[in-house]
Amino acid sequence: MFSSYVSLCNVAVLRFARQNVTSKNIRFLPYKSIEKPPVNKKCLTINKERLFYSRPLICNNTCQLRNHLLTKLKKQIQQMLTSQATAAHKIGLTPNKISAIGFILALASAVSYAATTSKSPWLLIVAVVFLMASGFCDTMDGIVARTFQQTTVFGGFFDSVLDRYADAAAYAAIIVAGLSNAAWGPFWGVLWGLTALAGSIMVSYTRARAEAVGIKMESVGLAERAERMLILAVVSIIAFFWLPALGYGIAVLAVLANFTVIQRAWHVYKTLKVKS
């Protein structure tokens, strides 16, 4: 019974196929007639351009992410130092006084660098201690000013001027002591020191000029003052064990500082171009 039912179904399928499937309904194409679709060269050119221009976009996004992370890190550090800022305010320290104390500590660090010789490398550790204390004061004066509403235009100007003198004193002391000569010799050691000094001054100058025309420069550039101070402290500690390390570190600072100047100049150019 089941086999007869299956045979009837097969006959019905065959009749349906004969009635509906004819040579008119099915069109067989030879293999040679199947051609590839034409290539749109214009599309390829556009894709290449998109690939070419995507690289700066990725770079810009990376730079923006880095700047955002650095700004966030600085804010977290400022929040951590709020208790110290409160203690400094209670004992009567104003932001300008803290800036002056930081400048004195920076001069002490410069004197320690200038007095360092191959027979007294321990002075490098003393210089690092004074340098880090100066950097702490440089951070603290801004926190005190913002926390207790003591920000003034003169205070920002005063702090910036003292920072420039502090940077110049540190590099000048290293040049005078000949601490870079152990790595590069007398001529190149002095040249690298002067290049680092000029780059350090120009990093701050480009920011001042940019902000004077209304362009924000916070966290723009690879090596700001805090980063340069940390690099100088690290290579100074290494130089306590191996003196040429300080000379190589000064060369790195020279390259990074002047590269930061180029970055900031390019940022100002792009911003002004967009505004115009």
N, C-alpha and C positions, 0 to 999 in steps of 0.2 A: 504493500500500500504506500509506504513511504517512498520507495523507488519510483513508482509511477508518478507521484506528486512532484518529485525532483525533475523527472523527464519533461513533464508538462511546463514547468517553470523555464527550463532551458529552451524549449520550443518557442515560448512567448518572448523570451529575450532575443532570440535570433530573428523572429519576425519584426520586432520593433527596430532592431538594428538595420535590417534590409529596407524598411520603409523610411527611416530618418537619416541614415548615413549614406550619402551618395558621393560621387566624384565631384559634384558641384559644391558640396559643403566643405570638402577637405581640399586644401591647396598645398601641394608639395613644392617646396622651393629647392632648387639645386644648391649645392654647397658653395659654388663659386659666386652665386648671386648674393650671398650674405656678406655684407661689407661692414667694416668698422665705422662707427660714427666719426665724423670729421672732428679734428682736434681744434679747439678754439685757442689760438695763440694769445689772443688778448687776455683770456682768462688766466693763462699761465703767467703772463706778465704781471697781472694784478696780484696773483698769489705770491710771486716773487717779491713784489714791492711790499706786500703785507708782511712777508717773512722778514724782509730787510728792515722795515720800520718797527717791527715788534720788539727788536732788541733794546732800543732806547726806552721803550715803554716799560719793559721788564726792569731795566736798570733804574728808571725813575721810581717805579713802585717799590723796588728794594731799598732805594735811598730813603724814600718816605717812611717805610717800615722801620728802618734803622733809626731815623730821627725821632719817630714816635716812641720807640723803645727807650732811647736815651733820655728823652724828656720825661717819660714815665719813671725811669730809674732815678733821675735827679729829684723828682717830686717825692718818691719814696724815701730817699736819703734825707730830704728836708723834713719830712714828717718824723723820721727817726730822731733827728736832732732838735726837735721842738722842746724837749725837756731841758737840754743844755742851753738853748736860747732863752728859755724862761729863767734859768738860774743866772745867766749873764745879765739879763735885764734887771733882776732883783738886786744885784750888787752894784748897779749903776752904770753898766757898760752900754754905751750908745753904739749904733752901727759905725759911726766915724771913728770912735775910739778903738773898736775892734779892728777896723781897717788899718789904723796906725800901728796897732800891736802886730798885726800880720806882716806889715811892711818891715818892722824892726826885726822880726824873726827871719824874714827873707834876706835882710842884710847880714844877719848872723850866719845864715847858710852860705851866702856868697863869700864871707870872710873865711869860713871853714874850707870851702873849695879852693880859695886862693892860697891858703896856707898848707894845702895837701902836697906832700912829696912822696917819692917812692919809699922813703924811710918812715913816713907817718901816714899810712893808708887808713888808719882808724879815724882820721878826720873826715873821711868820706861818710862814715856812719853818722858822725855828728852833723854833717851837712844835710844828710837825708832827714834826720830827726827835726832839725829846724825847718827844712823845706815842707815836710808834711804838716808841721804845726802851723806854718804860714798858710798852707792850703786850707787847713781847718778853719782858721780865722777868716779866710776869704769866703768860705761857704757860710760861716756863722753870721757875718755882718748882714748879708742879704736876708737870712731867715729872721733875725731879730727885727730888721726893718719892716718886713712884710707882716710878721706876727703881731707886732705892737704898733702898727700904723705910723712908722717913723720914716717912711720912704720920702726922699726929697730929690730934686734934680741935682742939687750940689753934691749930695751923698753919692749918687751914682757916678758923677764926674770925678769926685775925689777918689773913690775906690778904683776907677779905671786908670787914673793917672798913676796911683801907687802900684797897681799891678804891672804897668808897663816898666816902671823903674825896677821893680823886683825881678822881672824877667831879664831885663838888660844886665842887672847886677850879677845874676847867676851865670849867664853865659860869658860875661866879661871876665868873671873870676876864673872860670874854667880855661878861657883863652890865656889869661895872664899866667896862670900856674902851669900852662903847657900840658894839661892832662890829656889832650887829644893827640899830642905828639907821639905817645907810646904806640899808637896804632897807625898813624899816617905820616909821621915825621914833622919837622917844624913848619914847612910851607903849607902842606895840605891840612895839617892839624888846625892851623890858624884860619885857613880858608873855610873849612867845614864849620868852625865855631862862628865865624862872621856870617856865614850863610844861615846857620840856625838862628842867630840873633836877629838878622834882618827878617827872616820868615816869621819869627815870633811876633815882632812888632807889626808886620804887615797883616797878619791874621786879625789882630785887633783893629787895625786901621780900616781894613775893608769892611768889617762889621759896623764900625762907627759911621763910615761914609754911606753905607747902604741904609742904615736905620735913619740917617739924616734926611734921606729922600723917601722915607716911608716904607722901606722893604724890611720885613722881619728876617732876621738871620739866626734865630735861636736854633741850635743843633744842626746848623748847616756847615758841612765840612768834616773831613775825616779826623783831624787832630785839633781839638780846641785846647784851651789852657789846662783844663783838668787832665786830659789825656796826656799832654806833653809833660806835665809834672809827674805823673805816674811813671811814664817811660824813663824820665831822668832819674827818678828815685830807684827804679829797678836796676838800671845799668850802673848806677853808683854803688849799689850793694854788691853787684857782681864784680865791679872794679876793685872792691876791697880784697878780693881773692885773685883777680886777674886784671891788672890796670888797663890794658888796651881795650877792655870792654867799654869803658867810658867814651873813648874816641869813636868807636863804631856806633855807640848809641847816639852821640852828637850828630854823626852823619845821617843816621836814620831820622832824627828829629829835624834836621835841615831839609831832608826830602819831604817828610810828611807836612811840615809847616808850610813850605812853599806850594806843595800840592793842594793844601787846604785853601791857600790864597787863590789859586786857579779855580778851584771849585766854587768859591764864593763869588769870584768875578763872573763866572759862567752863570751862576744862579741870578745875579743881578741883571746880566744881559738878557736872559730869557724872560725874567719878570717884567723888565721895562719894555721888551718887545711885545709881550702880550698886552700890556697896558696901552701901548701906542697903537 
